[in-house]
Amino acid sequence: MSEIKVVEGRVANRKTDGPELRYRVTSPESPKIGLALVHGYADHSARYAHVARHFAERGVLTAAIDLRGHGESAGHRGFCERFDEFLDDADELFAILDERAKGLPCFVMGHSFGGLVVSRSVVLRPRPWRGLVLSAPFFGLKLEVPGIKVLAGKVASVVYPRLGLPSGLAGRDMCHDEARAKAYDADPLVFKNATARWFVTTTEAQAAAIAEASKVTLPLRLSFGDSDPVASPLAGKRFFDGAGSKDKTWDEHKGLYHEILNEPVWETIATGMADWMLAHAE
């Protein structure tokens, strides 16, 4: 097996003078393709180290970043003034990938909220990606939010945008692996609140993503656990069905929860993703 290298560092948000961002690049000795990976909300890139290593064993160089206000990046936890700020962070990730991948065929992948970010990015800021890979993309909540809470969120977004309300999420909602679920609950970098401005801007981005799904024309692989208690598989299917991609794969897994790449069968799922990318790189 070839040597796998992990390089970690920090980068200034060069495009918008935003907060400093933490990144990590996991690479095999002779990579075949490059991948930009964006994590979910209240999440961070280190939680995908096992996935990046698994990809590297198959020839995939993976660059990942902690979005602003997440993980080890600077910024108020889980906060943004505009949704586009996360697109700016993704652009910094893409620049890192360009520097490391050195002209290799490249793909972009997002989990949960990261799936929403990269789905908007490929429409609003297109690049020559070979394909889009989505893991439980957050195009809608599984449980409907009461109207009064939605209204309260909109008001707070204006008068107190950094107001944080408990998300109610726990490790038991993420996966069936008891050790990984406990690690989620104990992780000091996984915060438990959702800010009002983030909620409102994300809801707007979700609606735009569904409405403009036909503008997504890249080869698409969308994976979901059908028992996901967080992100709505139905919203994911609406996006998938509306996508303009001629080459698209709906990859559903019976009984799995939100973090399919932390489930006991994660290696099988990750292998399927890697094989799909490698096939589309030719």
N, C-alpha and C positions, 0 to 999 in steps of 0.2 A: 504494500500500500504506500502511495506517495505521501510525502510530508504535508501536513495541513498547517497553514500559518494563520494566526489571528492577530490583526493589527488594530489597536484601539487608539482613539485620539479625540481631539476637540477641534471644531472648525467655527470660525466667525460666520455669522449669517451674512454673506457677502452681498447678496442681492438687495436686501432691504434694511440693512443695519439692525437686524433683529438680534435676539439673544444667542449666545454661544450654544452650539449643539454638540452632543456626544455622538460619536460614531464608532462602528466596528466593522472590519472587513475580514471575512473568513475565506481563505483561498487554498485550493490544492496546488500542487507544484506546476501542473500544466492544465490550467482551466480551459474548458471547451466553450462555455458561455458565461455571461454575467447576469446577475439578478439584483435588483433594488427591492428591498423588503421594508415595508412600513407596518409598524405594530398598531394595536388597538388603543382605545381610550383608557386612561388610568393604567397603562401598560408600559412596557419598555423593551428595548431591543435585546437585552441580555436574556430575556425569557425565551428567545428563539435561538439561543446558542446551539442547542442540540439539533435543531432543524438545519441550521446553517452548516454544521459539521456533517450531517447526513448528506446534504446536498453536495458538499465539497468532495465527499467520498465518491460521488458520481460525476465529478468534473465541473461542478457549478461554483463559481466565485460569487459570494453573497455579500453585498454591502447593505448595512442597516444603520438607522439613525434613531436617536430619541427625539421625538418631536418636542417643540418648545413646551415648557411646563410639564414635561414627562421625564421619568427616569433620572438620568444624571445631566440632562440639559437644563439651561437656565430658563427662567420665566415662572410666572405664577402658576401653580398647579392646576392643570386642566382648563386654562383660560385662554381666550383669544378675543381680540376686538372684531376681527373679520375672519371668516372661514378661509379666505385666500391666504392668510398667514401660514396655514398648514401646507398649502401648495408651495409657498416660498421655501419652507423647510424641506419639502420633497425635492425641490429643485437643487438644494444644496446636496442632498443625498445623490441625486443623479449626476452632479458634477464629480462627486467622489468616485462613483462607479465608472464614469468616463475615464478618470485618471488611472484607475486600477485595472479596468477590463481591456484597455488598449486595443480597441477596435473589434472586440469579440461581439457576436450576436448577443443582444441584451433583452431581458424580460423585466417586467415590473409586477410586484406582488403585494397585496395588502390583506391584513387580517382585520375583521370587524370594522372599527372606525377607520383603520388604515385602508381597508378596501374601498370605503367611501372616498377617502382622500385621493387614492390613485385612480379611481374611476372618474372623478372630476378632472384630475390632471390630464388624463389621456384625451379628454375632450377639449379642455380649455387651453392646455399647453402641450400640444402633440409633439411627440418625438418618434424617432424611427425604431420603436419597440417591435420585437418579433412576436410578442404575445402578452396577454394580461391574465394573471392568476389571482383568483380571489378565494379567501378562506373565511366563511361565515360573514360576508360583507354586511355592514350595518346600514341597510337601506330603509329600515323601519324597526321599531321595537316589537318584540313578540307579544307583549301585553300592552293593550291600549292605555295611554295616559289619560286620566280623567280631564275633562274640559277645564275645570277650575284650576287644575295644576298647570295646564298649558297656558292659560291666561295669566296666572301668577308668574310663570316663567318669563312671559313676554314683558310684563310690567317690570319685574326685577331686572331684566336685561337692560332696561333703560335707566332705572333709578339706582340699582345696586347690582351692576353686571357681574361682579365677582362673588356674589352670594353663592355659597356652596350648599347643596342639599344632598343628603345621603342617597347614594345610588341603590343601596340595598343588595348589591352584588356580593357574592361570596364564592369561595373555591368550589363549593358543591354545585354551583351553577355552571362551572367551567368544564369539568371533565369528571370521569368516573375513577380516575387514578387518585387514590386517597392521599398518597404522598405529595403529588403535584398540587392537589386541591389545598392541602395544609400549607404548602409552600406559598401559594397565592395569598392566603390569608395572613401569613406571617411576613410577607415581603414588604419592607419599609418603603419601597419605591412604588408600590401599588396603592394609590390613594383611593379613598372611599366616597368622595363627593363628586357631584357634577355641577359645574357653575352655570348660572342662569344664561349668560351670553353664549357659552358653548352650546347649550341646549337649543337655543333659538336659532343660531347660525347653522347648527347641524341639521335641524328639522328642515330649514330652507334648502340646504344642500341635498338632503335626501329627496325632496320633491323634485328638484332640478335634475338629479341623476336619473330618476325614473322617467321624467318627461323627455329627457334628451338621450335616452338609452340608444336610440337608433343611430346616434352619432358615433357610438363605439363600434368600430369596424375591425379592430385587431382580432386575431385568433383569441378565443376566450375559454378559460377553464374555471368554472365556478363550483366550489365544494361547500357542502353544508351538512350538518348533522340534523336529521329531521326532528329531533327532540330538543333542539336548541331553545333554552328558556330566555335568551337575551335578544338576539337578532332574529328578525322574522324570516323564516324560509320562504313564506309566501311573497314577501316584498322582494327577496332575492330572485325568486322565479319570475316575478313581473319584470325585473330588470333584465334577466337572462332572455326571456321571451321577446322583449322589446329591442334587445341589442341588434345592431346592424351587422354584426359579425356573420360571415358565411360559414366560418369554421368555429363552432362553439360546442363545449362539452359540459353537461350538467352532471355533477358528481355528488350524488346524495348518499349519506351513510345512515342506515337505520339505527335508531336508538342513541346516537351520539349527541353530546351537548355542544356548548359554544366553541370551546377550544379543541377543535378536532385534532390539532397537532400536539395536544397534550394528553389525548386519550390513550389507553393501552395499545391501540392499533395504529398509533401515529406514524410508525415507520412505514407501514404499508401505504398510508395516504401520502406521505412525503415522497416515497419512491414513485408513486403514480404521477405526482406533480413534476418531479425531476425528469422522468421518462418522457412526459408530454412536452416539456420545454426542449429537451435534447432532440426530440423528433421534429419539432418546429423550427429548429435552428438550421436545418439542412436546406 
